[in-house]
Amino acid sequence: MKKPLFFLFLVLAFSCKEKLASTKEAVTLWEPYDETEELATNQGHENERMRYALIQSRVSDKNTVFLPLYDEVSKVTEVEYERLKPLILDQTIFSFRDRIDKGDLTYEQIVLFFLYRIYAYELDTNTTLNTIIALNEDVVAQARALDEENAAGRAPSFRHPIYGLPILLKDNINTAGMKTTAGAVALKDNVVEDAFIVKRLKENGALILGKVNLSEWAYYLTRPCPTGYSAIGGQTLNPYGRRVFDTGGSSSGSGTAMAAGYAVAAVGTETSGSILSPSSHNSIVGLKPTVGLLSRTGIVPISSTYDTPGPMTRNVTDNAILLSAMTGHDLSDAQSVKDHYPGIISAGLHPEPFKNMRLGAITSLLNSDSIYRSTIEKLRDLGVEIIEFKPPKRDLTGFSNVLNMDMKSDLPEYLRIHTRPEQVKVKSVADIVAFNSKDSVVRMPYGQNLLKGIVSDTTTVDEVESLKASLEKSGRNFFDAALETHQVQAVLSINNYHAGYAAVAKYPALTVPMGYKANGEPIGLTFIGRPFKEADLLRIGRAFEAEFQLRKSPSGYE
């Protein structure tokens, strides 16, 4: 990365802005580049999803995202950035709290540090990940105000650990002051109020740094399609191998932003695998909570049956903290629970002793994956009781029908309640299909067969309810061979391999970095447990993380 050259450019651009102010000419921080060679190279990729039709968005201009704050960012010197680096990069939230309390760090310094990284990497064609698609223009001023409160002795006596720290949100989560698009052109002007979980974050003092890219419509637009692609954000790239490794989806931007060190933490959403997949593919920690632990109000939906937001972080301790900062009973969400299940916030500080663990290992994975097999053996050596088991074969037929019919009803409800008719013209999935069809090159270069499938699906309400019940039974039976029969605390899986079963069972799942394949691609160990046992999973995950210490920052983004 050419940081000195980049910031020389920023300074020159700043001077240019002053000179051009009278003529109102626009300053340019980003120039679209010729991606022909990159696209041609990827046409031979062994993974069909990596054969891109485009990389840069044909809809959005990065200058509109980055110009409002670049005056602030250009004031950060290379010397100051390097001084702050060991205090901020890859540190835990509790270490931030300690350094802020001691006066070694300010909220403004933390925010500007992450913005510096975002500008340096995202405005360089050699390192951009197409991850950031919106920034909170007031975030530096908000951080500065918190510092002034601190200096004046007016800071709250009780502060959640997340207080004053910058968080990134997947762009299907409603956020005041920034548009919520789900990556789709149909929602590009969608101005909204805060989602319930965003209100909770702000009540706990978190600073919303910006919004990140995602697989459009949470990867329920079309197949086959690259994960991490949206019309608004373009193609998200994996920092461990740009155009080499899959980003995972649909919370692709949340995963890549955490891997690249763009914020303290990020929020993703999952229906089936959309947190677990990008977390494992980007060597970070991701938690898919039990449905109902976190509110879904104000989040662009696929399925009110299976959707849930969740925390995505670089370590388990921060994951627990971010999860706790979003909890709360939401009367507008029928599945929201009243009990917040205490113990979550401290779970990252109290790892489960290995000698107390009883975990289930899936025999097919032991036979097929060497990293998984060696990990299980190391856990045995540490005193963990490992129960090898073969899950029963269970059929998930009908899962897509449930998703289709949920989205057919849930999305119009979101559009009715949360959007403004003068900004968002579509009112149904059928409207979106028709809207996209008017400009397929820009709005749906990979097609929209999943959206069309929703429109044509004729599954009845009674059939959907029957499918939900049978799918939940199948999913629980798959895991209960170990969870109930053998009384294990969690089943061990890989990445999002068994995310579909966890989704229909409504079981929580936590993925933690398990290492890297021979080619450098990240791989995660996934712990799947009983409903509302997130604290248990986090304690187990923290013990694993602390003992194995497997995560490495991606080369070039250290």
C-alpha positions in Angstrom: 0.0 0.0 0.0 1.3 3.5 -0.9 0.2 5.4 2.2 2.6 8.4 1.8 1.7 8.8 -1.8 -2.0 8.5 -1.1 -1.9 11.1 1.6 0.2 13.4 -0.5 -2.7 13.1 -3.0 -5.2 13.9 -0.2 -3.3 17.1 0.7 -3.1 18.1 -3.0 -6.8 17.3 -3.4 -7.6 19.4 -0.3 -5.6 22.4 -1.8 -7.4 21.8 -5.1 -10.7 22.0 -3.4 -9.9 25.4 -1.9 -8.8 26.7 -5.3 -11.9 25.3 -7.0 -14.4 26.5 -4.4 -15.3 29.6 -6.3 -16.1 27.7 -9.5 -17.9 24.9 -7.6 -16.0 22.2 -9.5 -15.9 18.8 -7.9 -12.8 17.3 -6.4 -12.1 13.7 -7.5 -10.7 11.2 -5.1 -11.7 8.1 -7.1 -11.5 7.6 -10.9 -13.1 4.5 -12.3 -10.5 2.3 -13.9 -10.4 -0.2 -16.7 -11.2 -3.6 -15.2 -11.2 -5.5 -18.5 -8.1 -7.5 -17.7 -9.2 -8.4 -14.2 -12.5 -9.7 -15.5 -10.9 -11.7 -18.2 -8.5 -13.3 -15.7 -11.4 -14.4 -13.5 -13.3 -16.0 -16.3 -11.1 -19.0 -15.8 -11.6 -19.2 -12.0 -12.4 -22.7 -10.8 -15.2 -21.3 -8.6 -18.0 -20.3 -10.9 -19.1 -17.7 -8.4 -15.8 -15.9 -8.9 -16.3 -15.4 -12.6 -17.3 -11.8 -12.4 -19.4 -9.8 -14.8 -18.1 -6.5 -13.2 -16.2 -5.3 -10.2 -17.0 -1.6 -9.9 -20.5 -0.4 -9.4 -22.3 1.0 -12.4 -24.6 2.9 -10.1 -22.6 4.6 -7.3 -19.8 7.1 -7.3 -17.2 6.6 -4.5 -16.6 10.3 -4.5 -20.0 10.9 -3.0 -19.2 8.6 -0.2 -15.6 9.8 0.6 -15.6 13.5 -0.2 -17.6 14.7 2.9 -15.1 13.5 5.4 -11.8 13.7 3.5 -11.0 17.1 5.0 -10.9 15.5 8.4 -9.0 12.4 7.3 -6.4 14.5 5.4 -5.3 16.0 8.7 -4.1 12.6 10.0 -0.4 12.3 9.5 1.5 9.2 8.7 3.4 9.6 11.9 0.2 9.9 14.0 -1.3 6.8 12.2 1.8 4.7 13.0 1.8 5.9 16.6 -1.8 4.9 17.1 -1.5 1.6 15.2 -0.4 -0.6 18.2 -3.0 1.0 20.4 -5.9 0.4 18.1 -5.4 -2.2 15.4 -6.5 -5.7 16.4 -7.1 -4.6 20.0 -10.2 -5.6 22.1 -12.9 -3.3 23.2 -11.9 -3.7 26.8 -8.4 -2.5 25.9 -9.9 0.6 24.2 -11.9 1.3 27.4 -8.8 1.0 29.5 -6.7 3.3 27.2 -9.5 5.9 27.0 -9.9 5.9 30.7 -6.2 6.5 31.2 -6.1 9.2 28.6 -4.0 7.4 26.1 -6.7 7.4 23.4 -9.6 9.6 22.5 -12.8 8.7 20.7 -11.8 11.1 17.9 -8.4 9.4 17.4 -10.1 6.0 17.2 -12.6 7.1 14.6 -10.0 8.9 12.5 -7.6 6.0 12.7 -10.3 3.7 11.1 -11.3 6.3 8.6 -7.6 6.7 7.6 -7.4 3.0 6.8 -10.7 3.0 4.9 -9.6 6.0 2.7 -6.1 4.6 2.2 -7.2 1.1 1.1 -10.6 1.8 -0.5 -9.3 4.6 -2.7 -6.4 2.6 -4.0 -7.3 0.5 -7.0 -4.7 -2.1 -5.9 -6.3 -2.7 -2.5 -9.9 -1.6 -2.7 -12.4 -4.2 -1.5 -15.5 -2.3 -2.6 -16.6 -2.7 1.0 -17.7 0.7 2.2 -20.7 2.1 0.5 -21.8 4.8 2.9 -20.1 6.9 5.7 -21.7 8.8 8.5 -20.7 12.4 7.7 -21.2 13.4 11.4 -19.1 10.6 13.0 -16.0 12.7 13.6 -18.0 15.5 15.2 -19.9 12.9 17.3 -16.6 11.4 18.5 -15.3 14.9 19.3 -18.4 15.7 21.3 -17.8 12.6 23.5 -14.3 13.7 24.1 -15.5 17.1 25.2 -18.0 15.4 27.6 -15.1 13.4 29.0 -12.9 16.4 29.5 -15.7 18.3 31.2 -16.5 15.4 33.5 -20.0 15.0 32.0 -19.6 11.4 30.6 -22.2 8.9 31.9 -21.1 7.2 35.1 -22.1 3.8 33.6 -21.1 3.2 30.1 -21.5 0.1 28.1 -18.1 -1.1 26.8 -19.3 -0.3 23.2 -19.7 3.4 24.2 -18.0 5.8 21.8 -16.6 3.1 19.5 -17.1 3.0 15.7 -19.3 0.2 14.2 -20.1 -0.7 10.6 -23.6 -1.9 9.6 -24.6 -4.2 6.7 -26.6 -2.1 4.3 -29.9 -3.9 4.8 -30.1 -2.4 8.4 -32.1 0.8 8.6 -29.9 3.7 9.8 -30.9 7.3 10.1 -28.8 9.7 8.1 -27.7 7.1 5.6 -29.7 5.3 2.9 -30.6 1.7 3.4 -30.5 -0.1 0.0 -30.0 -3.8 0.5 -27.6 -3.2 -2.4 -30.5 -2.8 -4.9 -31.2 0.1 -7.3 -34.9 -0.1 -6.3 -33.9 1.1 -2.8 -31.1 3.5 -3.7 -33.0 6.5 -2.4 -34.4 4.8 0.7 -34.2 7.3 3.6 -35.2 5.6 6.9 -35.3 5.8 10.6 -33.1 3.6 12.8 -33.8 -0.1 13.1 -34.4 -1.3 16.6 -30.9 -2.8 17.0 -29.4 0.5 15.8 -31.4 2.4 18.4 -30.0 0.0 21.0 -26.5 0.5 19.8 -26.9 4.3 19.9 -28.5 4.1 23.4 -25.4 2.3 24.5 -23.2 5.0 23.0 -21.9 3.3 19.9 -20.9 5.5 16.9 -22.2 4.3 13.6 -19.2 4.7 11.2 -21.0 3.7 8.0 -22.6 1.0 5.9 -21.0 -1.9 4.1 -21.7 -3.8 0.9 -23.6 -7.1 0.8 -24.8 -9.7 -1.5 -27.8 -7.9 -3.0 -31.2 -8.6 -1.3 -29.1 -10.7 1.2 -28.2 -13.1 -1.6 -31.8 -13.8 -2.5 -31.7 -12.2 -6.0 -30.3 -14.9 -8.3 -28.2 -18.0 -8.6 -25.5 -18.5 -9.7 -24.1 -15.1 -8.7 -20.9 -14.0 -7.0 -21.3 -13.5 -3.2 -20.6 -10.0 -2.2 -22.1 -8.5 -5.4 -24.7 -5.7 -5.4 -25.7 -3.1 -8.0 -25.1 -0.3 -5.4 -21.7 -1.4 -4.1 -20.2 -3.5 -7.0 -18.2 -6.6 -6.2 -16.9 -7.0 -2.7 -13.4 -8.6 -2.6 -11.7 -10.8 0.0 -8.5 -9.1 1.5 -6.9 -12.6 1.9 -7.0 -12.9 -1.9 -8.6 -10.2 -4.0 -10.4 -12.0 -6.9 -8.8 -15.2 -5.6 -11.0 -16.2 -2.6 -14.7 -16.0 -2.2 -15.9 -13.4 0.3 -18.8 -15.5 1.5 -22.2 -14.0 1.7 -24.4 -12.3 2.2 -22.8 -10.2 5.0 -19.8 -9.9 2.7 -18.9 -6.3 3.5 -19.2 -6.9 7.3 -16.7 -9.8 6.9 -14.2 -8.0 4.6 -14.3 -4.8 6.6 -13.5 -6.6 9.8 -10.7 -8.6 8.2 -9.2 -5.4 6.8 -9.4 -3.5 10.1 -12.0 -0.8 9.1 -13.8 -0.6 12.4 -14.0 -1.9 15.9 -16.9 -4.3 15.0 -19.6 -4.8 12.4 -23.1 -6.1 12.2 -24.3 -8.7 9.7 -27.6 -10.5 9.2 -28.3 -14.2 8.5 -31.1 -16.3 7.1 -28.9 -19.3 6.4 -25.2 -19.0 6.5 -25.0 -15.2 5.8 -22.9 -14.4 8.9 -21.1 -17.8 9.2 -20.0 -17.9 5.6 -18.3 -14.4 5.3 -16.9 -14.7 8.8 -15.2 -18.0 8.1 -14.0 -16.9 4.7 -12.5 -13.7 6.1 -10.9 -15.3 9.3 -13.1 -13.4 11.8 -15.6 -14.3 14.5 -19.2 -14.4 13.6 -22.3 -15.3 15.6 -25.7 -16.2 14.3 -27.9 -15.9 17.4 -31.0 -17.8 18.2 -33.9 -16.2 16.3 -35.6 -13.8 18.7 -32.6 -12.8 20.7 -32.1 -9.7 18.6 -34.9 -7.7 16.9 -35.4 -7.7 13.2 -37.5 -4.5 13.0 -36.2 -2.1 10.4 -34.1 -4.7 8.6 -34.8 -5.5 5.0 -36.2 -9.0 5.2 -36.1 -12.3 3.5 -37.8 -14.4 6.2 -39.4 -13.4 9.4 -39.1 -17.1 10.3 -35.4 -17.4 10.1 -33.8 -13.9 9.8 -31.6 -12.5 12.5 -28.9 -9.9 12.8 -25.6 -10.8 14.5 -22.2 -9.5 15.5 -19.1 -9.9 13.4 -15.7 -9.1 15.0 -12.0 -9.9 15.1 -12.2 -11.7 18.5 -14.7 -13.4 20.7 -14.6 -10.9 23.5 -15.8 -8.1 21.1 -18.4 -10.4 19.7 -20.0 -10.9 23.1 -19.9 -7.1 23.8 -21.5 -6.2 20.5 -24.2 -8.8 20.9 -25.1 -7.5 24.3 -25.3 -3.9 23.0 -28.0 -4.9 20.6 -30.3 -6.9 22.8 -33.7 -5.7 24.0 -37.3 -6.7 23.8 -39.0 -5.3 20.7 -42.8 -5.3 20.8 -42.9 -4.9 17.0 -41.1 -8.2 16.4 -43.3 -11.2 17.3 -40.3 -13.4 17.9 -38.4 -11.0 20.1 -37.8 -12.4 23.6 -38.2 -10.6 26.9 -35.3 -12.4 28.6 -32.0 -11.1 27.4 -30.2 -14.2 28.7 -27.5 -12.7 31.1 -23.9 -13.7 31.0 -23.4 -12.7 27.4 -21.3 -9.5 28.0 -18.9 -11.3 30.3 -18.7 -14.5 28.2 -15.6 -13.3 26.3 -13.8 -12.8 29.6 -14.5 -16.2 31.1 -13.4 -19.0 28.8 -14.8 -22.4 29.5 -12.1 -24.8 30.9 -11.3 -27.4 28.3 -11.7 -30.2 30.9 -15.3 -29.2 31.3 -16.1 -29.3 27.6 -18.1 -32.1 25.9 -18.3 -31.5 22.2 -19.6 -33.4 19.2 -17.5 -34.0 16.1 -19.1 -35.0 12.8 -17.6 -38.2 11.4 -17.9 -37.2 7.8 -15.8 -34.1 8.4 -13.2 -36.0 10.4 -12.8 -38.2 7.3 -12.7 -35.5 4.7 -11.0 -32.4 6.2 -7.5 -32.6 7.6 -7.6 -29.2 9.4 -10.8 -30.1 11.2 -9.4 -33.5 12.1 -6.1 -32.1 13.5 -8.1 -29.5 15.4 -10.3 -32.1 17.0 -7.2 -34.1 18.0 -5.7 -31.0 19.7 -8.9 -30.4 21.6 -8.7 -34.0 22.8 -5.2 -33.4 24.0 -6.3 -30.4 25.9 -8.8 -32.5 27.8 -12.0 -31.9 25.8 -14.3 -34.9 25.7 -15.0 -35.4 22.0 -18.0 -37.5 21.0 -17.8 -38.6 17.4 -21.2 -39.0 15.8 -22.9 -39.5 12.4 -25.9 -37.1 12.1 -29.0 -38.8 10.7 -29.9 -37.9 7.1 -32.5 -35.2 7.1 -34.3 -33.6 4.2 -34.6 -29.8 3.9 -36.9 -29.9 0.9 -39.3 -27.0 1.1 -36.8 -24.6 2.7 -36.8 -22.4 -0.4 -40.6 -22.4 -0.5 -40.7 -21.1 3.0 -38.2 -18.4 2.1 -40.2 -17.5 -1.0 -43.5 -17.1 0.7 -42.0 -15.3 3.7 -40.3 -12.8 1.4 -43.4 -12.4 -0.7 -45.2 -11.1 2.4 -42.5 -9.8 4.7 -40.8 -7.5 2.1 -44.0 -5.6 1.2 -44.6 -5.2 4.9 -41.2 -3.6 5.3 -41.7 -1.4 2.2 -45.1 -0.3 3.6 -43.9 0.6 7.1 -40.3 1.8 6.6 -40.1 3.4 3.2 -41.4 6.7 1.8 -43.4 6.4 -1.4 -41.8 9.5 -3.0 -38.4 7.8 -2.6 -39.2 4.1 -3.1 -41.7 3.3 -5.8 -41.8 -0.5 -5.5 -44.3 -2.1 -3.2 -43.9 -5.8 -3.8 -41.4 -8.5 -5.1 -43.3 -8.4 -8.4 -42.7 -4.6 -8.6 -39.0 -5.2 -8.1 -38.8 -7.8 -10.8 -40.6 -5.4 -13.2 -38.3 -2.5 -12.2 -35.1 -4.6 -12.7 -36.3 -5.8 -16.1 -36.3 -2.2 -17.4 -32.5 -2.1 -17.3 -31.1 -5.6 -16.8 -27.4 -4.5 -17.6 -27.3 -2.1 -14.6 -29.9 -3.5 -12.2 -29.4 -7.3 -12.5 -26.4 -8.3 -14.6 -26.6 -11.8 -13.2 -30.3 -12.1 -13.6 -33.0 -12.3 -11.0 -34.3 -15.9 -11.0 -34.8 -16.1 -7.3 -37.0 -13.0 -7.2 -38.9 -14.5 -10.2 -39.3 -17.7 -8.3 -40.9 -15.9 -5.4 -43.5 -14.3 -7.7 -44.3 -17.6 -9.3 -44.4 -19.7 -6.1 -47.9 -20.9 -5.3 -47.3 -22.6 -2.0 -50.3 -22.1 0.3 -50.3 -20.7 3.8 -51.2 -24.0 5.3 -48.4 -25.7 3.3 -45.9 -23.2 4.5 -46.8 -23.7 8.1 -46.6 -27.5 7.6 -43.1 -27.0 6.0 -41.9 -24.9 8.8 -42.8 -27.5 11.4 -41.3 -30.4 9.5 -38.1 -28.4 8.7 -37.6 -27.4 12.3 -38.1 -31.0 13.4 -35.6 -32.2 10.7 -33.0 -29.5 11.7 -33.2 -30.3 15.4 -33.0 -34.1 14.8 -29.9 -33.5 12.8 -28.1 -32.0 15.8 -29.9 -33.6 18.7 -28.2 -36.9 17.9 -25.3 -35.3 19.7 -26.9 -32.4 21.7 -29.6 -34.6 23.4 -28.5 -38.2 23.0 -24.8 -37.6 24.0 -25.4 -34.4 26.0 -22.7 -32.4 24.2 -22.5 -28.6 24.7 -22.0 -27.9 21.0 -21.6 -29.6 17.7 -18.4 -28.8 15.8 -18.8 -28.0 12.1 -16.8 -26.0 9.5 -17.6 -22.6 8.0 -21.3 -22.6 7.1 -21.5 -26.3 6.1 -24.4 -27.0 8.3 -26.0 -23.5 8.4 -29.1 -24.7 6.7 -29.8 -27.2 9.5 -29.1 -24.6 12.2 -31.4 -22.1 10.4 -34.4 -24.4 10.3 -33.7 -25.6 13.9 -33.3 -22.0 15.0 -30.1 -22.9 16.8 -27.3 -20.4 17.4 -23.9 -20.9 15.8 -20.5 -19.3 16.4 -17.6 -19.5 14.0 -14.0 -18.8 15.0 -10.9 -18.8 12.9 -9.5 -22.4 12.6 -6.6 -21.7 10.4 -5.8 -21.5 6.7 -5.7 -24.0 3.8 -2.5 -24.6 2.0 -3.4 -21.9 -0.5 -3.9 -19.3 2.3 -7.7 -19.4 2.2 -9.2 -18.9 5.7 -11.3 -21.7 7.3 -13.5 -21.5 10.5 -14.5 -23.9 13.2 -18.2 -23.5 13.9 -19.9 -24.3 17.2 -23.6 -25.0 17.0 -25.6 -25.2 20.3 -29.0 -25.1 21.9 -31.4 -22.2 21.6 -30.4 -19.1 23.7 -27.1 -20.7 24.8 -25.1 -17.9 23.1 -23.1 -17.3 26.3 -22.0 -20.9 26.5 -20.9 -20.9 22.8 -19.0 -17.6 23.4 -17.2 -19.1 26.5 -16.2 -22.2 24.5 -15.2 -20.1 21.5 -13.1 -17.8 23.7 -11.2 -20.8 25.2 -10.5 -22.1 21.7 -9.4 -18.7 20.4 -7.1 -18.0 23.4 -5.4 -21.4 23.2 -5.0 -21.7 19.4 -4.5 -18.0 18.5 -4.9 -18.8 14.8 -6.1 -15.6 13.3 -3.7 -13.6 11.1 -4.3 -10.3 9.4 -4.4 -10.4 5.6 -1.2 -9.6 3.9 -1.1 -6.0 2.8 -3.7 -5.0 5.4 -1.7 -5.6 8.6 
